[in-house]
């Protein structure tokens, strides 16, 4: 997946995308500092602190959580070496 990936395809391929990300997280060829990106995003989602608190602006407060998660995984997939990403895409039938 590269930056100009159509968003509507993202929703249909979300299970495959999750398997690709999981495989990349377990792959020893992916640099450890890149693996910190999705880990940090998931921690942000789990921690009670937010950029926009959920109780102040209910809908927007939850959208920022999803936006952080989406942008972090997009950055992660964009920074992973292309040959490794392609290999994982082939494994899940992307």
N, C-alpha and C positions, 0 to 999 in steps of 0.2 A: 504494500500500500504506500503510495506516495502522496504528497500534499494535495494534488488536484483530484483526489478520490471522491466520486459522487456520494453525497450524504444519504440519498435514498437507498443505495445499495448497502450502506452500512447496517441498517436495521435488519435487512434480510439475511445478511451474512454475519450477524453478531455472534452466533455460536461458533462459526469457523474462526472468526477473529479472536474470540476468547481462547480457543485451542492454540492458535498461532502464538498469542502472547504468552500463554502458559509454557508452551514449548520453548520459546525464546528465553523465558526466565530460567528454565532448567538447563539450557544449552551453555556449556562451558566456554564456547567460543565468543559469546557475547560479553563484552567488558563489564565488570562489576559496577562501575560507576554509572553505566546506562541502566542497569537494573534498579538503581535507586529511584529513577523517575517514576515508574508505576508503583513502587513500594511507597514512596512519598505521597502519591495521589490517593492511594487506598487509606493510608494513615490519616490524611487530611479528611477524608470522608468519614472515618470512624471517630475522630476526635471531636469533642464537643465545641471546639472553637471554629468559627467561620469568618470569612471576609464580610459576608452579609448574614447576620443572625437569622435563623429560620423563624423565630418568634416575632421579630420586628416586621418583616415583610415575608409572609408565609410562602408564596409561590416563588418569588425571586430568590429567597433564601435557599430553596432547594435546587433551583436551576443552577445557581453558582456552584453547588457541589458537583452536579453532573457535568458542567462546563469544565471544571478543573480536571475531573476524571477523563473526559474526552480529549482535552488538549494534552494532558500528560501522556496518554497512550498514543496519540498521534505523533507527538514529539519522539517518544520511544521508538515507534516503528520507523520514523523518518531517519533516526540516527543509527539504527542497527545496520551493520554492513549488508549491502544489497544481496550478495550471494547467500548469506545465511538466511535472510528474510525469504528469499525466493525458495530456498530449500524447504523451509517450514510451510510456506504457502502450498507447495506441491504435495506435502505430506497430508494436508487436510483437503486437498482437491479444490483449491482456490483457483 
